[in-house]
């Protein structure tokens, strides 16, 4: 788990090794790696948002977290379909 800019760990963050691996590929393999990395990144965002929903106190943050879950889960499903088509 890599650290994000606020100093908190986040599941799904792509580290330097992952970025270098992506830079080393082109075409279909680069697209596959990118989709896999972004899927993991979005899954990390969903995990964090669900933590806010479960334990947060601010109604506006709760709504934002719910919106993030809805949007990212839809994007994850779309990326998985794209991966299956590669």
C-alpha positions as CSV (number, residue, x, y, z in Angstrom):
1,X,0.0,0.0,0.0
2,X,1.5,3.3,-1.1
3,X,0.9,6.6,0.7
4,X,-1.3,9.3,-0.8
5,X,-0.5,13.0,-0.7
6,X,-2.1,13.5,2.7
7,X,0.1,10.9,4.4
8,X,-2.6,8.3,4.8
9,X,-2.3,4.9,3.2
10,X,-4.8,4.0,0.5
11,X,-5.3,0.6,-1.1
12,X,-4.9,0.6,-4.8
13,X,-2.4,3.4,-5.1
14,X,0.0,2.7,-8.0
15,X,3.7,2.9,-6.9
16,X,6.7,3.9,-8.9
17,X,7.3,0.3,-10.0
18,X,3.7,0.1,-11.4
19,X,4.1,3.3,-13.3
20,X,7.5,2.2,-14.7
21,X,5.9,-1.1,-15.8
22,X,3.2,0.9,-17.6
23,X,5.7,3.2,-19.3
24,X,7.6,0.1,-20.5
25,X,4.6,-1.2,-22.5
26,X,2.6,0.0,-25.5
27,X,-0.6,-0.9,-27.3
28,X,-2.8,-3.6,-25.9
29,X,-0.5,-4.6,-23.1
30,X,-0.3,-0.9,-21.9
31,X,-4.1,-0.7,-22.0
32,X,-4.4,-3.9,-20.0
33,X,-1.9,-2.7,-17.4
34,X,-3.6,0.7,-17.2
35,X,-7.1,-0.8,-16.7
36,X,-5.8,-3.2,-14.0
37,X,-4.1,-0.4,-12.2
38,X,-7.1,1.9,-12.4
39,X,-9.5,-0.8,-11.3
40,X,-7.4,-1.3,-8.2
41,X,-7.2,2.4,-7.6
42,X,-11.0,2.7,-7.9
43,X,-11.5,-0.2,-5.6
44,X,-9.3,1.6,-3.1
45,X,-11.5,4.7,-3.4
46,X,-14.6,2.6,-2.9
47,X,-13.1,1.1,0.2
48,X,-12.2,4.5,1.6
49,X,-15.7,5.9,0.8
50,X,-17.4,3.0,2.5
51,X,-15.3,3.7,5.6
52,X,-16.6,7.2,5.6
53,X,-20.2,6.0,5.2
54,X,-19.8,3.6,8.1
55,X,-18.0,6.0,10.5
56,X,-18.3,9.5,9.3
57,X,-20.2,12.2,11.1
58,X,-20.6,14.9,8.4
59,X,-23.7,14.5,6.3
60,X,-22.1,16.3,3.3
61,X,-19.1,14.0,3.5
62,X,-21.4,11.0,3.7
63,X,-23.2,12.0,0.6
64,X,-20.0,12.6,-1.3
65,X,-18.8,9.1,-0.2
66,X,-22.1,7.6,-1.4
67,X,-21.7,9.4,-4.8
68,X,-18.1,8.1,-5.0
69,X,-19.2,4.6,-4.4
70,X,-21.9,4.8,-7.1
71,X,-19.6,6.4,-9.7
72,X,-16.5,4.2,-9.0
73,X,-18.4,1.0,-8.9
74,X,-19.9,1.8,-12.4
75,X,-16.4,2.6,-13.7
76,X,-15.0,-0.6,-12.2
77,X,-17.7,-2.6,-14.0
78,X,-16.9,-0.8,-17.3
79,X,-13.2,-1.3,-17.0
80,X,-13.7,-5.0,-16.3
81,X,-15.7,-5.3,-19.5
82,X,-13.0,-3.5,-21.4
83,X,-10.4,-5.8,-19.9
84,X,-12.4,-8.8,-21.0
85,X,-12.5,-7.5,-24.5
86,X,-8.7,-7.1,-24.8
